[in-house]
Amino acid sequence: MSCTKRGTAAGAALLMACAGSASAQLATAVFTKHPTHPTSIVPGARNLAGQLVTTRFKSIDTFSLSPDGSTWVTGGLTQQGPDEESVLVLGPNPAPNVLAQEGQPLPQGGISETYDLIGRGNFNRPNRYAFTTTSRFAPGGRYAVIYWDGFGFTMTHGEGDALFNFVDIPAGDAGDEVIGTFMDSAHPLDTGVVGVHLESIVNIDPALESALIYDHDAFRQGGVSPVVSLDGLSNPTWDKWTERGFFTTADSAHWLANGKIIEDKDFDEVLAIDSRVVIQQGFAMPGTGEIPDGITHAAMNQGGEWIAHGLLTDGVSHYANFNGVVVARSGSAIVPSGGTWSAPFYAVAVSGLGEWLVAGRSAGAPASDDVIVHSELGVVMREGDPVDLDGNGLADDDAFIGRGNPLLPAFALDELELSNGRVLYVIANLRNGAGQDINSSPAFGEPHALVKLELPPRCAGDFNRDGFVNGDDYDAFASAFDAGHAAADFNHDGFVNGDDYDAFASAFDAGC
């Protein structure tokens, strides 16, 4: 690592500034599907009688990370019977344990009503969690949203709940709308209000039954609500939204919506940020000549910064767009580490500090071409990298990123997160040195594992990440702090306050 002294703009003492490249790190398995390894045991699993049992993961499918990076939830299936296998595991807090499980009583449910299939969710800044589920009870079941406040559970939404402030046709029919049979994108705000995407509403005209809601009040309604067009010159009407297509920052200052507008089918898929389209199918992304064919997935951090990926109109190339800038494209260079992007792209993520990740395929040998790229460090994880299963810090467990068939993806689709403290979490596939998938027994689905990687730390005082610590960093931090931007959450506790200013001042004085 090389260091350069440079004076501050304010005439403060000379400070050290260091710039270096990412050093080799060893990924660690949190959970796997290894049929005999402790990492495959589901902590806190219970049987239908509520008794603790020992069982292993059959699948590892979803992952959500809290804004401060201290808490996470992963979802999947256990090796138990079909009436008790769907599960969410909360971690680490202080050690991973089951948060919700199929077959256990549904909070505030009816007599003998239990969890059935449990979906994904999101955290707010106090690390409270909301998630979707279906329930099971005679003679049927229902969709619901469950909110965990750190101590107990509340059913905030249930199929059949009354809805408010909706438009219907004819207008005189409005007022009797209730929640139908599909909900997703549950996410709690700091106030405890929960945002949800509905794709089924009862007692409403079929053209108007897609909606985004906060608690039980309409926020945006398909066939009714406008959005500002990509060029800002028109206001097309929303039609519907995609699964995982709605998110709001916990302070309610910014929101993301991915869905379709009422438009020709070749141009109807859009991504909107704060009521304005930023990407539209069939139209060049601003500042580039790249034309997307759609949006596969989009994510937003607590400061309102966003990243999205999808397919381009040539039907082959993929793109990743961060805050309106194409940062990765099939055929372009992988910056800063070198190499060339290929296709497809698997996942994107953005931390609260604005550092992004793109997981995708690069050009090269099939056994090492799938990579995860960090915005500043370049390639930080690659197909073929060893994975530490037992936590001893050594690559001695005969486990590697990737599939036995290297032509298959090394990483799951859109299950990637990056904490403000530079810890990367990804659901990846694992194989052994003999080229065999590390899967459950009997094998089920893909050989997924939840893997984490601690990336090299940033120079803390280099707030604007230009390689130097000087007055520009102090000015940049002060601006972010005054605006309450998530990037000013310097101590990563989920809030911007005086503690962050003190922590930054200490880091600034220390230099690098």
C-alpha positions in Angstrom: 0.0 0.0 0.0 1.3 3.4 -0.9 0.6 6.5 1.2 0.7 10.2 0.2 0.7 13.3 2.4 -1.5 16.1 1.4 -2.6 19.4 3.1 -6.2 20.0 4.0 -8.2 22.7 2.3 -8.8 24.3 5.7 -5.1 24.4 6.4 -5.2 21.7 9.0 -2.2 19.5 9.7 -1.0 17.2 7.1 -2.8 13.9 7.1 -1.9 10.5 5.7 -4.0 9.1 2.9 -3.7 5.6 1.7 -4.9 3.9 -1.4 -4.6 0.3 -2.1 -6.2 -2.7 -3.8 -8.3 -5.4 -2.3 -6.3 -8.1 -0.6 -7.3 -11.8 -0.8 -10.0 -12.7 1.6 -11.6 -16.0 2.6 -15.3 -16.4 2.3 -17.1 -18.0 5.2 -20.2 -20.2 5.2 -23.0 -19.1 7.5 -25.4 -22.0 6.4 -25.0 -24.7 3.8 -26.9 -27.8 2.5 -23.9 -30.0 3.2 -25.6 -33.3 4.3 -23.2 -34.0 7.2 -21.8 -30.6 8.2 -23.0 -28.5 11.2 -23.6 -25.5 8.9 -26.6 -27.3 7.4 -28.4 -27.6 10.8 -31.4 -25.3 11.2 -31.0 -23.6 14.6 -34.2 -23.6 16.7 -36.4 -25.7 14.3 -39.5 -27.3 15.9 -41.9 -30.0 15.0 -45.7 -29.6 14.8 -46.0 -30.2 18.6 -43.7 -27.2 19.2 -40.8 -29.3 20.4 -37.2 -28.5 19.3 -35.8 -30.9 16.7 -32.6 -31.4 14.8 -33.1 -30.9 11.1 -31.0 -29.7 8.2 -31.6 -27.2 5.3 -33.3 -28.5 2.3 -33.0 -25.2 0.5 -31.6 -21.7 1.3 -33.6 -19.2 -0.8 -33.8 -15.7 0.5 -31.8 -13.2 2.5 -32.5 -9.7 4.0 -30.0 -7.5 5.8 -30.8 -4.7 8.4 -29.7 -1.2 7.6 -27.0 -1.2 10.3 -25.7 -4.7 9.1 -26.1 -6.2 12.6 -29.1 -8.4 11.9 -30.3 -10.6 9.0 -33.0 -13.1 8.1 -32.6 -16.0 5.7 -35.4 -18.1 4.4 -35.7 -21.6 3.0 -36.9 -25.2 3.7 -36.0 -27.7 6.3 -35.8 -31.5 5.8 -39.0 -31.9 7.9 -42.4 -32.9 6.5 -44.4 -30.8 4.0 -46.4 -29.3 6.8 -43.5 -27.9 8.8 -40.6 -27.2 6.4 -40.9 -23.5 5.4 -38.8 -21.4 7.8 -37.2 -18.0 8.5 -34.0 -17.9 10.5 -33.0 -14.7 12.3 -29.3 -14.0 12.9 -27.0 -13.4 14.6 -28.7 -11.7 17.7 -26.8 -13.2 19.6 -26.9 -16.5 17.7 -29.1 -17.6 14.7 -32.5 -18.9 15.6 -35.8 -19.7 13.9 -38.0 -16.6 13.7 -41.0 -18.2 12.1 -41.8 -21.7 10.9 -44.5 -23.5 9.0 -46.9 -25.4 11.3 -46.4 -23.1 14.3 -49.3 -20.8 15.4 -49.9 -17.7 13.3 -49.7 -14.6 15.4 -53.3 -13.3 16.0 -54.6 -16.0 13.9 -57.7 -18.0 14.3 -58.1 -21.2 16.3 -55.6 -23.8 15.0 -54.4 -21.3 12.3 -50.7 -21.9 11.6 -48.0 -20.6 9.3 -47.9 -22.2 5.9 -45.5 -20.9 3.2 -43.4 -18.1 4.6 -42.1 -15.4 2.3 -39.5 -12.7 2.4 -39.4 -9.4 4.2 -37.4 -6.2 5.1 -36.0 -4.4 8.1 -36.4 -0.8 9.2 -33.7 1.1 11.0 -34.6 -0.1 14.6 -34.1 -3.6 13.1 -37.8 -4.5 13.2 -38.9 -6.9 10.5 -42.0 -7.4 8.4 -42.6 -10.4 6.1 -45.4 -12.0 4.1 -46.8 -15.5 4.7 -49.7 -17.7 4.0 -51.6 -19.5 6.7 -53.3 -22.9 7.1 -56.5 -23.6 8.9 -59.8 -25.4 8.3 -61.4 -25.0 5.8 -58.6 -23.1 4.1 -55.9 -20.4 4.6 -55.1 -16.8 3.8 -52.3 -14.3 2.9 -50.9 -12.2 5.7 -48.2 -9.8 6.7 -46.5 -10.3 10.1 -44.5 -7.6 11.9 -41.8 -8.5 14.4 -41.0 -5.7 16.8 -37.9 -7.4 18.4 -40.0 -9.0 21.1 -43.3 -10.2 19.7 -45.4 -10.5 16.5 -48.4 -8.6 15.1 -50.5 -9.5 12.0 -50.6 -6.1 10.3 -52.4 -7.3 7.1 -54.7 -10.2 6.5 -56.7 -11.4 3.5 -60.2 -9.8 3.8 -59.0 -6.7 5.7 -60.7 -3.5 4.7 -58.9 -1.1 2.4 -59.3 2.7 2.3 -59.1 5.6 -0.2 -59.4 3.4 -3.3 -60.9 4.4 -6.6 -63.5 2.0 -8.2 -65.6 1.9 -11.3 -68.3 3.1 -11.1 -67.3 5.7 -8.5 -70.3 4.8 -6.3 -68.9 1.3 -5.8 -65.9 2.6 -3.9 -65.5 2.0 -0.2 -66.0 -1.8 0.1 -62.5 -3.0 -1.1 -60.7 -5.7 0.9 -57.3 -7.4 0.6 -57.3 -10.4 -1.8 -55.0 -13.4 -2.4 -51.6 -12.0 -3.1 -49.2 -9.7 -1.1 -45.5 -9.1 -1.3 -42.8 -6.4 -0.8 -43.6 -6.0 2.9 -41.3 -3.4 4.4 -41.7 -1.5 7.7 -41.0 2.2 8.1 -39.4 3.5 11.3 -42.9 4.6 12.4 -44.1 1.0 12.3 -46.2 1.7 9.2 -45.8 -1.2 6.8 -45.7 -0.8 3.0 -47.1 -3.7 0.9 -47.7 -4.5 -2.8 -51.2 -5.9 -3.5 -51.9 -7.8 -6.7 -55.4 -8.9 -5.7 -58.2 -6.7 -4.3 -61.7 -7.9 -3.8 -64.8 -5.8 -4.6 -63.1 -3.7 -7.2 -63.0 -3.4 -11.0 -60.4 -5.9 -12.3 -58.4 -3.2 -14.1 -57.8 -1.4 -10.7 -56.8 -4.2 -8.4 -53.0 -3.8 -8.4 -51.9 -1.3 -5.7 -49.1 -0.1 -3.4 -50.3 0.6 0.1 -49.1 1.9 3.5 -50.9 0.0 6.2 -54.4 -0.2 4.6 -54.4 3.1 2.7 -53.9 3.4 -1.0 -50.6 5.0 -2.0 -50.6 4.1 -5.7 -53.3 2.3 -7.6 -53.1 0.6 -11.0 -55.3 2.2 -13.7 -55.5 5.4 -11.6 -52.1 6.8 -10.4 -49.8 8.7 -12.8 -46.0 8.7 -12.9 -43.7 11.2 -14.5 -42.3 9.9 -17.7 -38.6 9.3 -18.5 -38.4 12.6 -20.4 -40.5 14.5 -17.9 -43.0 15.6 -20.6 -46.0 13.3 -19.8 -47.7 11.4 -17.0 -48.5 7.8 -18.0 -50.7 5.7 -15.7 -49.4 2.8 -13.7 -50.9 -0.6 -14.6 -49.3 -3.0 -12.1 -46.2 -3.7 -10.2 -43.8 -6.7 -10.2 -43.0 -9.0 -7.3 -40.4 -7.4 -5.0 -41.1 -4.2 -6.9 -41.9 -1.8 -4.0 -39.6 -0.3 -1.4 -39.6 2.8 0.8 -36.7 4.2 2.9 -37.4 3.8 6.6 -37.8 7.6 7.0 -40.3 7.6 4.2 -38.3 10.2 2.2 -37.7 8.0 -0.9 -39.5 5.1 -2.6 -38.9 2.7 -5.5 -41.4 1.1 -7.7 -40.8 -1.4 -10.5 -43.7 -2.3 -12.7 -45.7 -1.6 -15.8 -47.5 1.4 -17.1 -50.5 1.4 -19.5 -48.5 1.5 -22.7 -47.5 -0.6 -25.7 -46.2 -3.9 -24.4 -42.7 -3.3 -25.9 -42.4 -0.1 -23.8 -44.4 -0.7 -20.7 -41.9 -1.9 -18.1 -40.5 0.9 -16.0 -38.5 1.6 -12.8 -39.6 4.8 -11.0 -37.8 6.6 -8.1 -39.8 9.1 -6.1 -42.7 9.3 -8.7 -40.4 9.6 -11.8 -39.4 7.0 -14.3 -35.6 6.5 -14.4 -35.5 3.4 -16.7 -38.0 2.4 -19.3 -38.1 -0.6 -21.6 -37.3 0.3 -25.1 -35.9 3.8 -24.4 -32.2 4.7 -24.1 -31.1 5.2 -20.5 -30.2 8.9 -20.0 -26.6 9.7 -20.7 -26.0 6.4 -22.6 -27.0 4.8 -25.8 -28.0 1.6 -24.0 -31.6 0.5 -24.5 -33.0 -1.8 -21.8 -35.5 -4.6 -22.6 -36.6 -4.5 -19.0 -35.7 -4.4 -15.4 -34.9 -7.7 -13.7 -34.4 -6.4 -10.2 -33.8 -3.1 -8.4 -32.7 -2.2 -4.9 -32.5 1.0 -2.9 -30.5 2.0 0.2 -31.8 4.0 3.1 -30.5 7.2 1.5 -32.5 6.8 -1.7 -29.6 5.6 -3.9 -30.6 2.8 -6.2 -29.2 0.2 -8.5 -30.9 -2.0 -11.1 -30.0 -4.7 -13.6 -31.6 -6.2 -16.6 -31.4 -7.3 -20.2 -30.7 -5.0 -23.2 -32.7 -5.0 -26.4 -30.1 -7.1 -28.3 -31.5 -10.0 -26.2 -28.0 -11.0 -25.1 -26.3 -8.2 -23.2 -27.0 -7.3 -19.6 -26.6 -4.0 -17.8 -26.3 -2.6 -14.3 -27.4 1.0 -13.6 -26.4 2.8 -10.4 -28.2 6.1 -9.8 -28.7 6.6 -13.6 -25.2 5.6 -14.6 -24.5 2.4 -16.4 -21.7 0.9 -14.2 -21.5 -2.5 -15.9 -22.4 -3.9 -19.3 -21.7 -7.1 -21.2 -18.6 -6.5 -23.2 -17.3 -3.6 -21.1 -14.3 -3.6 -18.8 -14.6 -4.7 -15.2 -13.3 -1.7 -13.3 -10.9 -1.3 -11.5 -9.6 -4.9 -11.3 -9.6 -5.7 -15.0 -11.4 -8.3 -17.1 -14.5 -8.1 -19.2 -18.1 -8.5 -18.4 -20.1 -11.2 -20.3 -23.7 -12.3 -19.6 -25.9 -12.9 -17.7 -25.9 -10.7 -14.6 -27.3 -12.3 -11.5 -27.7 -9.7 -8.8 -27.0 -6.2 -7.6 -26.8 -4.4 -4.2 -26.0 -1.0 -2.8 -24.8 -0.3 0.8 -25.9 2.7 2.8 -22.6 4.3 1.9 -23.3 4.1 -1.8 -20.9 1.3 -2.5 -22.4 -1.1 -5.0 -22.0 -4.8 -6.0 -22.7 -6.5 -9.3 -22.7 -10.3 -9.6 -22.5 -11.7 -13.0 -20.6 -13.6 -15.6 -17.2 -12.4 -17.0 -15.3 -13.5 -20.1 -12.9 -16.3 -19.4 -12.8 -20.0 -18.4 -16.1 -21.4 -17.3 -14.8 -22.7 -14.0 -13.9 -19.1 -12.9 -16.0 -16.7 -14.9 -18.7 -15.9 -12.5 -17.7 -12.9 -10.3 -18.9 -10.4 -7.8 -17.5 -6.9 -8.4 -17.3 -4.1 -5.8 -17.5 -0.5 -7.0 -14.0 0.4 -5.6 -12.3 -2.9 -5.0 -13.1 -4.6 -8.3 -13.6 -8.4 -8.2 -14.0 -9.5 -4.6 -15.4 -13.0 -5.1 -14.9 -15.4 -8.0 -16.2 -18.8 -9.0 -13.6 -21.4 -7.7 -12.8 -19.4 -4.6 -12.5 -21.6 -1.5 -15.1 -21.3 1.3 -14.3 -21.8 5.0 -17.0 -24.1 6.4 -15.7 -24.6 10.0 -14.6 -21.0 10.7 -11.0 -21.8 11.4 -9.8 -19.2 8.8 -8.3 -21.8 6.6 -9.2 -23.1 3.1 -9.2 -26.7 4.2 -12.8 -27.8 3.9 -13.0 -28.9 0.3 -15.7 -26.4 -0.5 -15.6 -23.9 -3.4 -17.9 -21.3 -5.0 -19.6 -22.7 -8.1 -21.3 -25.7 -9.5 -20.0 -29.1 -10.5 -21.1 -28.1 -14.0 -19.3 -24.8 -14.4 -21.7 -23.7 -17.1 -24.4 -23.3 -14.4 -24.5 -20.1 -12.3 -22.4 -19.8 -9.3 -24.7 -17.3 -7.6 -28.4 -17.2 -6.9 -30.6 -14.6 -8.6 -30.9 -11.4 -6.6 -29.8 -12.6 -3.2 -26.9 -10.2 -2.5 -26.3 -7.6 0.2 -23.5 -5.3 1.3 -23.3 -3.8 4.8 -22.0 -0.3 5.6 -19.2 -2.1 7.3 -18.2 -3.8 4.0 -19.5 -7.3 4.8 -20.8 -9.0 1.7 -23.6 -11.6 2.0 -24.6 -13.8 -0.9 -26.5 -17.0 -1.6 -24.0 -18.9 -3.6 -23.7 -22.4 -5.0 -21.0 -24.7 -3.6 -19.0 -27.7 -5.0 -16.1 -29.8 -3.8 -12.7 -30.2 -5.4 -13.9 -33.3 -7.3 -16.5 -31.2 -9.1 -19.5 -32.5 -7.1 -22.3 -30.1 -6.0 -22.4 -29.8 -2.2 -26.2 -30.4 -1.9 -28.6 -31.9 0.6 -29.3 -35.6 0.8 -31.3 -36.4 -1.1 -30.3 -33.6 -3.5 -32.9 -30.8 -3.8 -32.7 -27.8 -6.1 -29.5 -25.9 -6.4 -26.6 -26.5 -3.9 -27.1 -23.1 -2.2 -25.3 -21.8 0.8 -25.4 -18.5 2.6 -21.9 -17.1 2.4 -20.3 -13.9 3.8 -17.1 -12.2 3.0 -15.5 -9.4 5.0 -14.0 -6.9 2.5 -10.9 -4.8 3.2 -11.9 -1.8 5.3 -12.1 1.7 3.8 -9.9 4.5 5.0 -12.5 5.8 7.3 -11.6 9.5 7.0 -11.6 9.4 3.2 -15.3 10.2 3.1 -15.5 11.1 -0.6 -13.3 8.1 -1.5 -10.8 10.0 -3.7 -7.7 8.4 -2.0 -6.9 11.4 0.2 -8.0 12.7 3.6 -8.5 16.5 3.5 -10.9 19.3 3.8 -13.0 18.0 0.9 -13.9 15.0 3.0 -14.9 17.2 5.9 -17.1 19.3 3.6 -18.6 16.2 2.0 -19.4 14.7 5.4 -20.9 17.9 6.8 -23.2 18.2 3.7 -24.4 14.6 4.1 -24.8 15.1 7.9 -26.8 18.3 7.4 -29.1 16.6 4.9 -29.6 13.6 7.2 -28.2 11.3 4.4 -27.7 7.7 5.2 -24.0 8.0 4.1 -23.5 10.2 7.2 -24.4 7.2 9.5 -20.7 6.9 10.2 -21.0 4.5 13.1 -23.5 2.3 11.3 -26.2 2.3 14.0 -29.0 3.2 11.6 -29.3 6.8 12.6 -27.6 10.1 11.8 -26.8 12.1 14.9 -24.0 13.7 16.9 -22.4 10.3 17.6 -21.7 10.1 13.8 -20.1 13.6 13.8 -17.8 12.6 16.7 -16.9 9.3 15.0 -16.1 11.0 11.7 -14.0 13.7 13.4 -11.9 11.1 15.2 -11.4 9.2 11.9 -10.5 12.4 10.1 -8.0 13.4 12.8 -6.4 9.9 12.6 -6.0 10.0 8.8 -5.0 6.7 7.3 
